[in-house]
Amino acid sequence: MKRFNGCKVFSATMVEQRATLGDKVTAWLAAHASYEVADITVTQSSDSAFHAICICVWFWDPAATARVVAGIRR
């Protein structure tokens, strides 16, 4: 895995939410085009009543490193 300094987690359990989860990830990636995606992991879990999906986008934010060097916390 490449280096990363951030992770965005998307998760859903309801059918309608699961159906649009990929669109939400795509929109977030488009809105954060300066981030370099290091990896994406998809996890599914289920029990007798619920089915959940979790998408984690691991990324490198170059601006975050610049803020740390400058001593700015956000």
CYANA upper distance limits for C-alpha pairs under 8 A (distance plus 0.5 A):
  1 MET  CA     38 ALA  CA      7.14
  1 MET  CA     39 ASP  CA      7.19
  2 LYS  CA     38 ALA  CA      5.63
  2 LYS  CA     39 ASP  CA      7.79
  3 ARG  CA     38 ALA  CA      7.11
  3 ARG  CA     59 PHE  CA      8.41
  3 ARG  CA     60 TRP  CA      7.45
  4 PHE  CA     38 ALA  CA      6.78
  4 PHE  CA     58 TRP  CA      6.67
  4 PHE  CA     59 PHE  CA      5.56
  4 PHE  CA     60 TRP  CA      5.05
  4 PHE  CA     61 ASP  CA      8.28
  5 ASN  CA     58 TRP  CA      8.27
  5 ASN  CA     59 PHE  CA      6.84
  5 ASN  CA     60 TRP  CA      5.69
  5 ASN  CA     61 ASP  CA      7.01
  5 ASN  CA     64 ALA  CA      8.22
  6 GLY  CA     58 TRP  CA      6.47
  6 GLY  CA     59 PHE  CA      5.84
  6 GLY  CA     60 TRP  CA      6.72
  6 GLY  CA     61 ASP  CA      7.48
  7 CYS  CA     56 CYS  CA      7.03
  7 CYS  CA     57 VAL  CA      6.02
  7 CYS  CA     58 TRP  CA      5.00
  7 CYS  CA     59 PHE  CA      6.55
  8 LYS  CA     56 CYS  CA      6.24
  8 LYS  CA     57 VAL  CA      5.71
  8 LYS  CA     58 TRP  CA      7.18
  9 VAL  CA     54 CYS  CA      7.50
  9 VAL  CA     55 ILE  CA      6.42
  9 VAL  CA     56 CYS  CA      5.06
  9 VAL  CA     57 VAL  CA      6.98
 10 PHE  CA     21 LEU  CA      7.74
 10 PHE  CA     25 VAL  CA      7.76
 10 PHE  CA     54 CYS  CA      6.15
 10 PHE  CA     55 ILE  CA      5.60
 10 PHE  CA     56 CYS  CA      6.79
 11 SER  CA     18 ARG  CA      8.39
 11 SER  CA     21 LEU  CA      7.95
 11 SER  CA     52 ALA  CA      7.69
 11 SER  CA     53 ILE  CA      6.11
 11 SER  CA     54 CYS  CA      4.74
 11 SER  CA     55 ILE  CA      6.74
 12 ALA  CA     17 GLN  CA      6.01
 12 ALA  CA     18 ARG  CA      5.87
 12 ALA  CA     21 LEU  CA      7.70
 12 ALA  CA     52 ALA  CA      6.18
 12 ALA  CA     53 ILE  CA      6.11
 12 ALA  CA     54 CYS  CA      7.17
 13 THR  CA     17 GLN  CA      7.29
 13 THR  CA     18 ARG  CA      6.96
 13 THR  CA     50 PHE  CA      7.10
 13 THR  CA     51 HIS  CA      6.22
 13 THR  CA     52 ALA  CA      4.80
 13 THR  CA     53 ILE  CA      7.06
 14 MET  CA     18 ARG  CA      6.63
 14 MET  CA     50 PHE  CA      8.49
 14 MET  CA     51 HIS  CA      8.23
 14 MET  CA     52 ALA  CA      8.15
 15 VAL  CA     19 ALA  CA      6.68
 16 GLU  CA     20 THR  CA      7.17
 17 GLN  CA     21 LEU  CA      6.53
 18 ARG  CA     22 GLY  CA      8.49
 18 ARG  CA     52 ALA  CA      8.35
 18 ARG  CA     53 ILE  CA      7.51
 20 THR  CA     24 LYS  CA      6.98
 21 LEU  CA     25 VAL  CA      6.86
 22 GLY  CA     26 THR  CA      6.66
 23 ASP  CA     27 ALA  CA      6.61
 24 LYS  CA     28 TRP  CA      6.63
 25 VAL  CA     29 LEU  CA      6.65
 26 THR  CA     30 ALA  CA      6.75
 27 ALA  CA     31 ALA  CA      6.71
 28 TRP  CA     32 HIS  CA      6.73
 29 LEU  CA     33 ALA  CA      6.52
 29 LEU  CA     35 TYR  CA      8.50
 34 SER  CA     61 ASP  CA      7.60
 34 SER  CA     62 PRO  CA      8.23
 35 TYR  CA     59 PHE  CA      6.61
 35 TYR  CA     60 TRP  CA      6.11
 35 TYR  CA     61 ASP  CA      5.39
 35 TYR  CA     62 PRO  CA      7.58
 36 GLU  CA     59 PHE  CA      5.94
 36 GLU  CA     60 TRP  CA      5.53
 36 GLU  CA     61 ASP  CA      7.14
 37 VAL  CA     57 VAL  CA      7.48
 37 VAL  CA     58 TRP  CA      6.54
 37 VAL  CA     59 PHE  CA      4.84
 37 VAL  CA     60 TRP  CA      6.90
 38 ALA  CA     57 VAL  CA      8.27
 38 ALA  CA     58 TRP  CA      5.90
 38 ALA  CA     59 PHE  CA      5.46
 38 ALA  CA     60 TRP  CA      7.19
 39 ASP  CA     57 VAL  CA      6.69
 39 ASP  CA     58 TRP  CA      5.63
 39 ASP  CA     59 PHE  CA      7.45
 40 ILE  CA     55 ILE  CA      7.46
 40 ILE  CA     56 CYS  CA      6.09
 40 ILE  CA     57 VAL  CA      5.12
 40 ILE  CA     58 TRP  CA      6.50
 41 THR  CA     55 ILE  CA      6.24
 41 THR  CA     56 CYS  CA      5.71
 41 THR  CA     57 VAL  CA      7.24
 42 VAL  CA     53 ILE  CA      7.65
 42 VAL  CA     54 CYS  CA      6.19
 42 VAL  CA     55 ILE  CA      5.07
 42 VAL  CA     56 CYS  CA      7.00
 43 THR  CA     53 ILE  CA      6.21
 43 THR  CA     54 CYS  CA      5.61
 43 THR  CA     55 ILE  CA      7.01
 44 GLN  CA     51 HIS  CA      7.78
 44 GLN  CA     52 ALA  CA      6.16
 44 GLN  CA     53 ILE  CA      4.97
 44 GLN  CA     54 CYS  CA      6.86
 45 SER  CA     51 HIS  CA      6.40
 45 SER  CA     52 ALA  CA      5.73
 45 SER  CA     53 ILE  CA      6.97
 46 SER  CA     50 PHE  CA      6.13
 46 SER  CA     51 HIS  CA      4.85
 46 SER  CA     52 ALA  CA      6.66
 47 ASP  CA     51 HIS  CA      7.11
 61 ASP  CA     65 THR  CA      7.55
 62 PRO  CA     66 ALA  CA      7.14
 63 ALA  CA     67 ARG  CA      6.72
 64 ALA  CA     68 VAL  CA      6.82
 65 THR  CA     69 VAL  CA      6.78
 66 ALA  CA     70 ALA  CA      6.66
 67 ARG  CA     71 GLY  CA      6.54
 67 ARG  CA     72 ILE  CA      5.41
 67 ARG  CA     73 ARG  CA      7.15
 68 VAL  CA     72 ILE  CA      6.28
 68 VAL  CA     73 ARG  CA      7.27
